[in-house]
């Protein structure tokens, strides 16, 4: 009787050895909103107040879906790399923390 090569022997037989640990963990932390600062080199200078208010209303209902991207500064604060609109809208929504 021939040995089964793949079927009926589990995923290991089909895929070979694999780790059960994810290769990359996608985690974020909650930062106090007062410790997050805008980047002075941000190319966008004009923020439409009505659009920010609409985003703030959405954040109030749904939260911030996409975390901000920040870098830690030597002074212990965080500078925004991406997500200044979300940060501004979160402030308008009176959030105390933002995911980053």
N, CA, C and O atoms as CSV, one atom per row, in Angstrom:
chain,resi,resn,atom,element,x,y,z
A,1,UNK,N,N,0.841,-1.174,0.000
A,1,UNK,CA,C,0.000,0.000,0.000
A,1,UNK,C,C,0.889,1.241,0.000
A,1,UNK,O,O,1.840,1.323,0.779
A,2,UNK,N,N,0.592,2.193,-0.855
A,2,UNK,CA,C,1.393,3.406,-0.989
A,2,UNK,C,C,1.095,4.361,0.156
A,2,UNK,O,O,-0.039,4.451,0.628
A,3,UNK,N,N,2.121,5.067,0.593
A,3,UNK,CA,C,1.962,6.050,1.661
A,3,UNK,C,C,1.308,7.309,1.107
A,3,UNK,O,O,1.610,7.756,0.001
A,4,UNK,N,N,0.403,7.866,1.905
A,4,UNK,CA,C,-0.232,9.112,1.476
A,4,UNK,C,C,0.783,10.243,1.546
A,4,UNK,O,O,1.525,10.374,2.519
A,5,UNK,N,N,0.800,11.047,0.511
A,5,UNK,CA,C,1.765,12.131,0.473
A,5,UNK,C,C,1.258,13.392,1.175
A,5,UNK,O,O,2.021,14.020,1.910
A,6,UNK,N,N,0.001,13.780,0.973
A,6,UNK,CA,C,-0.452,15.038,1.550
A,6,UNK,C,C,-1.815,14.954,2.180
A,6,UNK,O,O,-2.000,15.398,3.313
A,7,UNK,N,N,-2.765,14.402,1.479
A,7,UNK,CA,C,-4.131,14.395,1.976
A,7,UNK,C,C,-4.274,13.549,3.227
A,7,UNK,O,O,-3.741,12.442,3.311
A,8,UNK,N,N,-4.994,14.079,4.191
A,8,UNK,CA,C,-5.276,13.342,5.411
A,8,UNK,C,C,-4.170,13.385,6.434
A,8,UNK,O,O,-4.283,12.741,7.477
A,9,UNK,N,N,-3.106,14.118,6.180
A,9,UNK,CA,C,-1.994,14.163,7.128
A,9,UNK,C,C,-1.834,15.531,7.787
A,9,UNK,O,O,-0.855,15.764,8.498
A,10,UNK,N,N,-2.777,16.429,7.560
A,10,UNK,CA,C,-2.713,17.742,8.199
A,10,UNK,C,C,-1.971,18.772,7.362
A,10,UNK,O,O,-1.380,18.452,6.331
A,11,UNK,N,N,-2.014,19.995,7.820
A,11,UNK,CA,C,-1.381,21.091,7.087
A,11,UNK,C,C,0.129,20.960,7.017
A,11,UNK,O,O,0.748,21.392,6.045
A,12,UNK,N,N,0.720,20.370,8.033
A,12,UNK,CA,C,2.166,20.199,8.036
A,12,UNK,C,C,2.652,19.387,6.851
A,12,UNK,O,O,3.719,19.662,6.303
A,13,UNK,N,N,1.875,18.385,6.450
A,13,UNK,CA,C,2.256,17.566,5.305
A,13,UNK,C,C,2.173,18.366,4.007
A,13,UNK,O,O,2.968,18.153,3.092
A,14,UNK,N,N,1.226,19.273,3.928
A,14,UNK,CA,C,1.071,20.071,2.710
A,14,UNK,C,C,2.009,21.271,2.668
A,14,UNK,O,O,2.581,21.580,1.622
A,15,UNK,N,N,2.165,21.938,3.786
A,15,UNK,CA,C,2.903,23.194,3.812
A,15,UNK,C,C,4.308,23.072,4.362
A,15,UNK,O,O,5.091,24.014,4.240
A,16,UNK,N,N,4.649,21.968,4.951
A,16,UNK,CA,C,5.950,21.835,5.585
A,16,UNK,C,C,5.914,22.431,6.977
A,16,UNK,O,O,4.847,22.752,7.501
A,17,UNK,N,N,7.077,22.575,7.569
A,17,UNK,CA,C,7.159,23.140,8.912
A,17,UNK,C,C,6.816,24.627,8.878
A,17,UNK,O,O,7.258,25.355,7.990
A,18,UNK,N,N,6.041,25.059,9.833
A,18,UNK,CA,C,5.717,26.473,9.947
A,18,UNK,C,C,5.544,26.810,11.410
A,18,UNK,O,O,5.166,25.966,12.223
A,19,UNK,N,N,5.820,28.028,11.721
A,19,UNK,CA,C,5.692,28.500,13.086
A,19,UNK,C,C,4.247,28.899,13.343
A,19,UNK,O,O,3.575,29.442,12.467
A,20,UNK,N,N,3.785,28.628,14.536
A,20,UNK,CA,C,2.432,29.047,14.890
A,20,UNK,C,C,2.408,30.495,15.363
A,20,UNK,O,O,1.334,31.073,15.526
A,21,UNK,N,N,3.581,31.088,15.584
A,21,UNK,CA,C,3.671,32.490,15.969
A,21,UNK,C,C,3.535,33.362,14.729
A,21,UNK,O,O,4.113,33.038,13.692
A,22,UNK,N,N,2.792,34.451,14.806
A,22,UNK,CA,C,2.746,35.351,13.654
A,22,UNK,C,C,4.120,35.964,13.417
A,22,UNK,O,O,4.875,36.192,14.362
A,23,UNK,N,N,4.439,36.228,12.161
A,23,UNK,CA,C,5.737,36.795,11.834
A,23,UNK,C,C,5.863,38.229,12.325
A,23,UNK,O,O,6.940,38.655,12.741
A,24,UNK,N,N,4.781,38.960,12.278
A,24,UNK,CA,C,4.803,40.354,12.697
A,24,UNK,C,C,3.550,40.639,13.509
A,24,UNK,O,O,2.434,40.350,13.079
A,25,UNK,N,N,3.750,41.201,14.668
A,25,UNK,CA,C,2.600,41.556,15.494
A,25,UNK,C,C,2.235,43.005,15.193
A,25,UNK,O,O,3.086,43.895,15.220
A,26,UNK,N,N,0.981,43.219,14.912
A,26,UNK,CA,C,0.539,44.590,14.651
A,26,UNK,C,C,-0.114,45.116,15.921
A,26,UNK,O,O,-1.295,44.886,16.180
A,27,UNK,N,N,0.675,45.816,16.692
A,27,UNK,CA,C,0.176,46.340,17.954
A,27,UNK,C,C,0.319,47.856,17.950
A,27,UNK,O,O,1.153,48.415,17.238
A,28,UNK,N,N,-0.478,48.483,18.726
A,28,UNK,CA,C,-0.379,49.923,18.892
A,28,UNK,C,C,-0.528,50.213,20.367
A,28,UNK,O,O,-0.932,49.354,21.151
A,29,UNK,N,N,-0.199,51.425,20.729
A,29,UNK,CA,C,-0.364,51.850,22.111
A,29,UNK,C,C,-1.234,53.094,22.146
A,29,UNK,O,O,-1.338,53.824,21.160
A,30,UNK,N,N,-1.845,53.321,23.268
A,30,UNK,CA,C,-2.625,54.545,23.454
A,30,UNK,C,C,-1.706,55.601,24.060
A,30,UNK,O,O,-1.084,55.385,25.100
A,31,UNK,N,N,-1.636,56.738,23.392
A,31,UNK,CA,C,-0.800,57.832,23.872
A,31,UNK,C,C,-1.687,58.960,24.373
A,31,UNK,O,O,-2.729,59.240,23.778
A,32,UNK,N,N,-1.284,59.613,25.464
A,32,UNK,CA,C,-2.036,60.792,25.894
A,32,UNK,C,C,-2.002,61.832,24.768
A,32,UNK,O,O,-0.938,62.132,24.225
A,33,UNK,N,N,-3.143,62.366,24.433
A,33,UNK,CA,C,-3.229,63.275,23.288
A,33,UNK,C,C,-2.364,64.522,23.490
A,33,UNK,O,O,-1.885,65.106,22.518
A,34,UNK,N,N,-2.162,64.931,24.744
A,34,UNK,CA,C,-1.352,66.121,24.991
A,34,UNK,C,C,0.131,65.876,24.728
A,34,UNK,O,O,0.899,66.830,24.608
A,35,UNK,N,N,0.551,64.595,24.635
A,35,UNK,CA,C,1.955,64.286,24.362
A,35,UNK,C,C,2.236,64.097,22.872
A,35,UNK,O,O,3.358,63.767,22.486
A,36,UNK,N,N,1.222,64.305,22.042
A,36,UNK,CA,C,1.373,64.159,20.594
A,36,UNK,C,C,1.361,65.555,19.980
A,36,UNK,O,O,0.471,66.362,20.248
A,37,UNK,N,N,2.371,65.822,19.151
A,37,UNK,CA,C,2.511,67.148,18.548
A,37,UNK,C,C,2.540,67.044,17.031
A,37,UNK,O,O,3.034,66.057,16.487
A,38,UNK,N,N,2.016,68.051,16.346
A,38,UNK,CA,C,2.102,68.038,14.880
A,38,UNK,C,C,3.542,68.260,14.418
A,38,UNK,O,O,4.357,68.837,15.138
A,39,UNK,N,N,3.832,67.802,13.228
A,39,UNK,CA,C,5.142,67.991,12.628
A,39,UNK,C,C,5.181,69.381,11.992
A,39,UNK,O,O,4.331,69.689,11.156
A,40,UNK,N,N,6.141,70.226,12.363
A,40,UNK,CA,C,6.192,71.569,11.770
A,40,UNK,C,C,6.470,71.537,10.262
A,40,UNK,O,O,6.220,72.523,9.568
A,41,UNK,N,N,6.979,70.426,9.759
A,41,UNK,CA,C,7.256,70.292,8.324
A,41,UNK,C,C,6.106,69.650,7.567
A,41,UNK,O,O,6.262,69.263,6.409
A,42,UNK,N,N,4.947,69.533,8.214
A,42,UNK,CA,C,3.763,68.961,7.563
A,42,UNK,C,C,3.438,69.785,6.324
A,42,UNK,O,O,3.246,70.997,6.419
A,43,UNK,N,N,3.373,69.134,5.155
A,43,UNK,CA,C,3.075,69.907,3.942
A,43,UNK,C,C,1.651,70.466,3.916
A,43,UNK,O,O,1.416,71.524,3.331
A,44,UNK,N,N,0.709,69.776,4.537
A,44,UNK,CA,C,-0.674,70.275,4.554
A,44,UNK,C,C,-0.778,71.364,5.617
A,44,UNK,O,O,-0.511,71.128,6.795
A,45,UNK,N,N,-1.162,72.537,5.188
A,45,UNK,CA,C,-1.306,73.661,6.112
A,45,UNK,C,C,-2.760,74.052,6.335
A,45,UNK,O,O,-3.094,74.636,7.365
A,46,UNK,N,N,-3.617,73.739,5.387
A,46,UNK,CA,C,-5.031,74.107,5.485
A,46,UNK,C,C,-5.864,72.878,5.818
A,46,UNK,O,O,-5.809,71.865,5.119
A,47,UNK,N,N,-6.638,72.981,6.896
A,47,UNK,CA,C,-7.515,71.904,7.322
A,47,UNK,C,C,-8.939,72.446,7.331
A,47,UNK,O,O,-9.248,73.377,8.075
A,48,UNK,N,N,-9.794,71.874,6.519
A,48,UNK,CA,C,-11.184,72.314,6.414
A,48,UNK,C,C,-11.914,72.002,7.723
A,48,UNK,O,O,-12.011,70.841,8.121
A,49,UNK,N,N,-12.420,73.030,8.382
A,49,UNK,CA,C,-13.069,72.861,9.688
A,49,UNK,C,C,-14.314,71.976,9.612
A,49,UNK,O,O,-14.563,71.186,10.523
A,50,UNK,N,N,-15.092,72.097,8.548
A,50,UNK,CA,C,-16.296,71.266,8.413
A,50,UNK,C,C,-15.927,69.797,8.252
A,50,UNK,O,O,-16.570,68.923,8.834
A,51,UNK,N,N,-14.884,69.525,7.456
A,51,UNK,CA,C,-14.442,68.139,7.288
A,51,UNK,C,C,-13.867,67.590,8.586
A,51,UNK,O,O,-14.087,66.427,8.925
A,52,UNK,N,N,-13.126,68.430,9.318
A,52,UNK,CA,C,-12.605,67.994,10.616
A,52,UNK,C,C,-13.741,67.697,11.585
A,52,UNK,O,O,-13.674,66.727,12.339
A,53,UNK,N,N,-14.779,68.519,11.572
A,53,UNK,CA,C,-15.918,68.282,12.464
A,53,UNK,C,C,-16.627,66.989,12.095
A,53,UNK,O,O,-17.048,66.242,12.979
A,54,UNK,N,N,-16.765,66.712,10.796
A,54,UNK,CA,C,-17.382,65.454,10.357
A,54,UNK,C,C,-16.533,64.269,10.811
A,54,UNK,O,O,-17.069,63.249,11.243
A,55,UNK,N,N,-15.209,64.402,10.714
A,55,UNK,CA,C,-14.327,63.328,11.179
A,55,UNK,C,C,-14.410,63.186,12.696
A,55,UNK,O,O,-14.411,62.067,13.210
A,56,UNK,N,N,-14.481,64.299,13.416
A,56,UNK,CA,C,-14.619,64.253,14.877
A,56,UNK,C,C,-15.914,63.553,15.274
A,56,UNK,O,O,-15.930,62.767,16.221
A,57,UNK,N,N,-16.994,63.833,14.558
A,57,UNK,CA,C,-18.269,63.160,14.837
A,57,UNK,C,C,-18.148,61.661,14.595
A,57,UNK,O,O,-18.665,60.862,15.376
A,58,UNK,N,N,-17.466,61.276,13.517
A,58,UNK,CA,C,-17.259,59.857,13.212
A,58,UNK,C,C,-16.401,59.190,14.286
A,58,UNK,O,O,-16.674,58.062,14.695
A,59,UNK,N,N,-15.367,59.893,14.736
A,59,UNK,CA,C,-14.488,59.355,15.780
A,59,UNK,C,C,-15.264,59.186,17.082
A,59,UNK,O,O,-15.039,58.221,17.812
A,60,UNK,N,N,-16.168,60.104,17.378
A,60,UNK,CA,C,-16.992,59.986,18.582
A,60,UNK,C,C,-17.822,58.707,18.547
A,60,UNK,O,O,-17.992,58.044,19.570
A,61,UNK,N,N,-18.333,58.364,17.376
A,61,UNK,CA,C,-19.183,57.178,17.232
A,61,UNK,C,C,-18.357,55.901,17.102
A,61,UNK,O,O,-18.637,54.907,17.772
A,62,UNK,N,N,-17.340,55.927,16.240
A,62,UNK,CA,C,-16.619,54.701,15.875
A,62,UNK,C,C,-15.216,54.595,16.460
A,62,UNK,O,O,-14.616,53.521,16.410
A,63,UNK,N,N,-14.684,55.668,17.008
A,63,UNK,CA,C,-13.305,55.669,17.466
A,63,UNK,C,C,-12.358,55.912,16.301
A,63,UNK,O,O,-12.790,56.087,15.161
A,64,UNK,N,N,-11.067,55.922,16.594
A,64,UNK,CA,C,-10.059,56.081,15.550
A,64,UNK,C,C,-9.746,54.695,15.017
A,64,UNK,O,O,-9.236,53.846,15.747
A,65,UNK,N,N,-10.048,54.465,13.756
A,65,UNK,CA,C,-9.894,53.141,13.159
A,65,UNK,C,C,-8.439,52.885,12.774
A,65,UNK,O,O,-7.919,51.795,13.010
A,66,UNK,N,N,-7.788,53.871,12.190
A,66,UNK,CA,C,-6.389,53.733,11.765
A,66,UNK,C,C,-5.506,54.501,12.743
A,66,UNK,O,O,-5.621,55.723,12.838
A,67,UNK,N,N,-4.617,53.805,13.482
A,67,UNK,CA,C,-3.756,54.510,14.432
A,67,UNK,C,C,-2.859,55.543,13.742
A,67,UNK,O,O,-2.548,55.416,12.557
A,68,UNK,N,N,-2.456,56.549,14.489
A,68,UNK,CA,C,-1.517,57.538,13.991
A,68,UNK,C,C,-0.141,56.898,13.879
A,68,UNK,O,O,0.154,55.921,14.567
A,69,UNK,N,N,0.688,57.445,13.022
A,69,UNK,CA,C,2.090,57.046,12.952
A,69,UNK,C,C,2.882,58.193,13.561
A,69,UNK,O,O,2.782,59.337,13.118
A,70,UNK,N,N,3.674,57.873,14.587
A,70,UNK,CA,C,4.417,58.903,15.313
A,70,UNK,C,C,5.853,58.446,15.537
A,70,UNK,O,O,6.186,57.271,15.380
A,71,UNK,N,N,6.685,59.401,15.905
A,71,UNK,CA,C,8.035,59.057,16.356
A,71,UNK,C,C,8.254,59.723,17.703
A,71,UNK,O,O,7.800,60.840,17.950
A,72,UNK,N,N,8.961,59.009,18.567
A,72,UNK,CA,C,9.232,59.557,19.894
A,72,UNK,C,C,10.357,60.580,19.789
A,72,UNK,O,O,11.366,60.354,19.120
A,73,UNK,N,N,10.164,61.685,20.453
A,73,UNK,CA,C,11.141,62.766,20.438
A,73,UNK,C,C,11.973,62.707,21.722
A,73,UNK,O,O,11.542,62.105,22.705
A,74,UNK,N,N,13.151,63.320,21.725
A,74,UNK,CA,C,14.007,63.289,22.925
A,74,UNK,C,C,13.334,63.872,24.169
A,74,UNK,O,O,13.686,63.505,25.290
A,75,UNK,N,N,12.369,64.777,23.981
A,75,UNK,CA,C,11.701,65.402,25.131
A,75,UNK,C,C,10.579,64.542,25.712
A,75,UNK,O,O,9.893,64.965,26.642
A,76,UNK,N,N,10.387,63.317,25.157
A,76,UNK,CA,C,9.353,62.425,25.669
A,76,UNK,C,C,8.004,62.592,25.001
A,76,UNK,O,O,7.068,61.843,25.282
A,77,UNK,N,N,7.902,63.570,24.120
A,77,UNK,CA,C,6.672,63.758,23.356
A,77,UNK,C,C,6.770,62.964,22.057
A,77,UNK,O,O,7.809,62.377,21.757
A,78,UNK,N,N,5.687,62.952,21.295
A,78,UNK,CA,C,5.635,62.206,20.040
A,78,UNK,C,C,5.276,63.160,18.912
A,78,UNK,O,O,4.361,63.973,19.040
A,79,UNK,N,N,6.002,63.053,17.812
A,79,UNK,CA,C,5.735,63.891,16.645
A,79,UNK,C,C,4.977,63.076,15.609
A,79,UNK,O,O,5.329,61.931,15.324
A,80,UNK,N,N,3.944,63.670,15.056
A,80,UNK,CA,C,3.109,62.978,14.080
A,80,UNK,C,C,3.851,62.853,12.758
A,80,UNK,O,O,4.358,63.836,12.217
A,81,UNK,N,N,3.905,61.633,12.251
A,81,UNK,CA,C,4.429,61.377,10.912
A,81,UNK,C,C,3.259,61.296,9.939
A,81,UNK,O,O,3.314,61.854,8.843
A,82,UNK,N,N,2.206,60.604,10.342
A,82,UNK,CA,C,0.996,60.486,9.518
A,82,UNK,C,C,-0.213,60.456,10.442
A,82,UNK,O,O,-0.233,59.724,11.431
A,83,UNK,N,N,-1.228,61.266,10.109
A,83,UNK,CA,C,-2.463,61.241,10.877
A,83,UNK,C,C,-2.813,62.538,11.580
A,83,UNK,O,O,-3.545,62.526,12.569
A,84,UNK,N,N,-2.302,63.657,11.085
A,84,UNK,CA,C,-2.605,64.920,11.771
A,84,UNK,C,C,-4.090,65.254,11.739
A,84,UNK,O,O,-4.615,65.807,12.706
A,85,UNK,N,N,-4.780,64.930,10.644
A,85,UNK,CA,C,-6.234,65.177,10.593
A,85,UNK,C,C,-6.942,64.381,11.687
A,85,UNK,O,O,-7.823,64.906,12.368
A,86,UNK,N,N,-6.555,63.107,11.857
A,86,UNK,CA,C,-7.168,62.276,12.902
A,86,UNK,C,C,-6.874,62.854,14.278
A,86,UNK,O,O,-7.748,62.870,15.145
A,87,UNK,N,N,-5.649,63.328,14.481
A,87,UNK,CA,C,-5.261,63.911,15.764
A,87,UNK,C,C,-6.073,65.176,16.053
A,87,UNK,O,O,-6.579,65.357,17.160
A,88,UNK,N,N,-6.191,66.049,15.046
A,88,UNK,CA,C,-6.972,67.278,15.223
A,88,UNK,C,C,-8.440,66.952,15.514
A,88,UNK,O,O,-9.058,67.553,16.393
A,89,UNK,N,N,-8.988,65.991,14.761
A,89,UNK,CA,C,-10.387,65.602,14.973
A,89,UNK,C,C,-10.564,64.949,16.343
A,89,UNK,O,O,-11.592,65.152,16.989
A,90,UNK,N,N,-9.592,64.176,16.793
A,90,UNK,CA,C,-9.662,63.554,18.120
A,90,UNK,C,C,-9.675,64.619,19.208
A,90,UNK,O,O,-10.377,64.478,20.209
A,91,UNK,N,N,-8.907,65.677,19.017
A,91,UNK,CA,C,-8.936,66.790,19.977
A,91,UNK,C,C,-10.302,67.456,19.977
A,91,UNK,O,O,-10.824,67.808,21.035
A,92,UNK,N,N,-10.890,67.634,18.783
A,92,UNK,CA,C,-12.230,68.233,18.698
A,92,UNK,C,C,-13.269,67.341,19.373
A,92,UNK,O,O,-14.255,67.833,19.922
A,93,UNK,N,N,-13.042,66.019,19.329
A,93,UNK,CA,C,-13.963,65.059,19.944
A,93,UNK,C,C,-13.675,64.876,21.436
A,93,UNK,O,O,-14.305,64.049,22.095
A,94,UNK,N,N,-12.726,65.646,21.963
A,94,UNK,CA,C,-12.352,65.612,23.386
A,94,UNK,C,C,-11.831,64.258,23.843
A,94,UNK,O,O,-12.076,63.854,24.980
A,95,UNK,N,N,-11.113,63.551,22.970
A,95,UNK,CA,C,-10.476,62.303,23.394
A,95,UNK,C,C,-9.270,62.640,24.260
A,95,UNK,O,O,-8.623,63.667,24.057
A,96,UNK,N,N,-8.971,61.784,25.214
A,96,UNK,CA,C,-7.793,62.006,26.046
A,96,UNK,C,C,-6.597,61.196,25.558
A,96,UNK,O,O,-5.453,61.532,25.863
A,97,UNK,N,N,-6.857,60.130,24.800
A,97,UNK,CA,C,-5.793,59.269,24.276
A,97,UNK,C,C,-6.042,59.000,22.802
A,97,UNK,O,O,-7.182,59.024,22.338
A,98,UNK,N,N,-4.948,58.740,22.062
A,98,UNK,CA,C,-5.060,58.361,20.652
A,98,UNK,C,C,-4.214,57.115,20.412
A,98,UNK,O,O,-3.150,56.967,21.014
A,99,UNK,N,N,-4.674,56.214,19.538
A,99,UNK,CA,C,-3.864,55.038,19.218
A,99,UNK,C,C,-2.736,55.418,18.263
A,99,UNK,O,O,-2.931,56.168,17.307
A,100,UNK,N,N,-1.561,54.883,18.546
A,100,UNK,CA,C,-0.405,55.136,17.674
A,100,UNK,C,C,0.509,53.926,17.693
A,100,UNK,O,O,1.544,53.924,17.027
